Amino acid sequence: MKKIVPFKKDINLETNIAGINSISLEHNLNKKEDNIITGDFIVSGTYKMTPASTTLDNFEYKLPVNITIDKKYDISNITIDINDFYYEVVNDKILSVNIEVAVDNLEEKKEEVKEVREVMESTVEADVKEETQEEVIKELNEREMPSIFNTVDDTDNYVTYKIHIVTENDTLESIMEEYSTNREILEDYNDLSNIKLGDKIIIACDN
């Protein structure tokens, strides 16, 4: 990934500027800890004080630079270069320089991205489990279930109830096999016409 960072600086020269004869730009920017790029731009060249002057005056200025890169990026393999450089003489006394720094080979930190994703997934899973438990309790309270006492007969047999939440790999047959029951018994307490993922099935079990 490549980022362009703009930089502008107005340099006040000691004398009037009739014209820039030559100008160059160098830099010694380097990456530091905490995702900081620091160093200097070195702007140098020659200029005339008056249009008729045959004498050229030299100038050289160091412009300190600090660039902070977002910590989500890994700057271990970055390259730093000058993408563009242009200047303008303002009011015959100010040299206004505009510099664009190209920071290339930026990479997002994969470890941090993975960690954030895992936290999000964990939070979502916890929310789903909590919601599922609440839904089960609410749904059981709303259902009109046969009284357990009506199932007691002279042989002292009784019925208990289990709740099965339908998962991705469940089929009606696998549920019946798991709880040793049949379709007729399940239909006494459930609508089996449209079973889908997350549905709660009430299962009566003889003891």
C-alpha positions in Angstrom: 0.0 0.0 0.0 1.2 3.5 -0.9 0.5 6.7 0.9 1.2 10.3 -0.3 1.9 12.8 2.5 1.9 16.5 1.5 4.3 19.1 3.1 4.3 22.8 2.6 6.8 25.4 4.0 7.4 29.1 3.4 11.1 30.1 3.5 12.0 33.7 4.2 15.2 34.6 2.4 17.4 37.4 3.8 17.2 39.4 0.6 14.9 40.0 -2.3 14.6 37.3 -4.9 14.6 38.4 -8.5 14.8 34.8 -9.8 15.7 31.3 -8.9 18.7 30.1 -10.9 18.8 26.5 -9.6 17.1 24.5 -6.8 17.4 21.0 -5.5 15.8 18.9 -2.8 17.3 16.1 -0.7 16.1 14.3 2.4 17.3 12.1 5.2 14.0 10.7 6.4 14.1 7.5 8.4 11.5 5.4 10.2 11.6 5.4 14.0 9.7 3.5 16.7 6.0 4.1 17.3 5.4 4.4 13.5 7.1 7.7 13.2 9.1 8.9 10.2 11.4 11.8 11.0 14.3 13.7 9.5 14.9 16.8 7.3 14.3 18.1 3.9 17.3 20.0 2.5 16.4 22.7 0.0 19.3 24.4 -1.6 20.1 26.4 -4.8 21.2 29.7 -6.2 19.2 32.9 -6.9 19.6 36.5 -8.2 18.9 39.5 -5.9 18.0 41.7 -8.9 17.2 41.0 -12.6 20.4 42.7 -13.7 22.6 41.0 -11.2 25.4 38.8 -12.5 26.2 37.5 -9.1 24.4 34.4 -7.8 23.7 34.0 -4.1 23.5 30.5 -2.5 20.8 29.3 -0.1 20.4 26.1 1.9 17.7 25.3 4.4 16.9 22.3 6.5 13.2 21.7 7.1 12.5 19.3 10.0 9.8 16.7 9.3 7.8 14.4 11.5 5.3 12.0 9.9 3.1 9.8 12.1 1.7 6.6 10.5 -1.4 4.9 11.8 -0.4 2.1 14.1 -2.6 -0.4 12.2 0.2 -0.4 9.6 3.4 -2.3 9.7 6.3 0.0 8.5 9.1 -2.6 8.7 9.5 -2.8 4.9 8.5 0.7 3.8 10.4 2.8 1.3 10.4 6.6 1.5 10.8 8.8 -1.5 9.9 12.2 -3.0 6.8 11.9 -5.1 6.6 15.5 -6.3 8.4 18.9 -5.6 7.5 22.3 -6.8 8.1 25.9 -5.6 6.8 29.5 -5.9 8.4 32.9 -5.2 5.9 35.0 -3.2 6.3 38.8 -2.9 10.0 38.6 -4.0 11.0 37.5 -0.5 9.4 34.2 0.3 10.3 30.9 -1.3 7.2 28.6 -0.9 8.0 25.0 -1.3 5.5 22.1 -1.7 6.7 18.6 -1.3 4.9 15.3 -1.6 6.4 12.3 0.3 5.6 8.8 -1.0 5.5 6.1 1.7 5.3 2.7 0.0 5.0 -0.9 1.0 2.7 -0.2 4.0 1.1 -3.4 5.2 -1.8 -3.8 7.6 -0.9 -5.7 10.8 -2.5 -9.1 10.2 -2.2 -10.1 13.9 -4.2 -7.2 15.1 -6.9 -7.7 12.4 -7.2 -11.4 13.4 -7.4 -10.5 17.1 -10.2 -8.0 16.5 -12.1 -10.6 14.4 -11.7 -13.2 17.2 -13.0 -10.7 19.8 -16.0 -9.8 17.6 -16.8 -13.5 16.9 -16.6 -14.3 20.6 -18.9 -11.4 21.5 -21.4 -12.5 18.8 -21.3 -16.1 20.0 -21.9 -15.0 23.6 -24.8 -12.8 22.5 -26.4 -15.6 20.5 -26.2 -18.1 23.4 -27.7 -15.6 25.8 -30.5 -14.8 23.4 -31.2 -18.5 22.7 -31.6 -19.2 26.4 -34.0 -16.3 26.8 -36.0 -17.3 23.8 -36.3 -20.9 25.1 -37.6 -19.7 28.4 -40.0 -17.3 26.8 -41.3 -19.8 24.2 -41.8 -22.5 26.8 -43.8 -20.1 28.9 -46.0 -19.2 25.9 -46.6 -22.7 24.8 -49.7 -24.6 25.9 -48.2 -27.8 27.1 -50.1 -30.8 28.4 -50.1 -31.1 32.1 -47.5 -33.5 33.3 -49.9 -34.8 36.0 -52.3 -36.0 33.2 -49.7 -38.4 32.0 -49.4 -40.3 35.3 -51.3 -43.6 35.3 -51.7 -46.6 37.7 -48.3 -48.0 36.8 -46.5 -44.9 38.2 -45.0 -44.2 34.8 -44.2 -40.5 34.3 -43.0 -38.2 31.5 -40.2 -35.7 31.5 -39.5 -33.1 28.8 -36.3 -32.1 27.1 -35.6 -29.2 24.8 -33.6 -29.7 21.6 -32.3 -26.7 19.6 -32.0 -27.6 15.9 -28.4 -27.3 14.6 -27.0 -27.3 11.1 -26.6 -31.1 10.8 -29.9 -32.1 12.4 -32.6 -34.0 10.6 -35.9 -35.1 11.9 -34.7 -38.7 11.7 -31.5 -37.9 13.6 -33.4 -36.2 16.4 -35.8 -39.1 16.7 -32.9 -41.5 16.9 -31.0 -39.4 19.4 -34.0 -39.3 21.8 -35.4 -42.7 21.0 -38.8 -41.3 20.0 -41.0 -41.2 17.0 -42.8 -38.7 14.8 -46.2 -39.2 16.4 -44.9 -38.3 19.8 -43.0 -35.3 18.5 -46.1 -34.0 16.7 -48.0 -33.9 20.1 -45.9 -30.9 21.1 -44.3 -29.5 18.0 -45.1 -28.3 14.5 -42.9 -30.5 12.3 -44.0 -29.0 9.0 -41.3 -26.4 8.8 -38.3 -27.2 11.0 -35.4 -24.8 10.6 -32.0 -23.9 12.2 -32.4 -22.6 15.7 -35.9 -24.0 16.3 -36.7 -25.4 19.8 -38.2 -28.9 19.8 -40.0 -30.3 22.9 -39.3 -34.0 23.4 -41.4 -36.1 25.8 -39.3 -38.9 27.4 -40.8 -41.8 29.3 -39.0 -42.8 32.5 
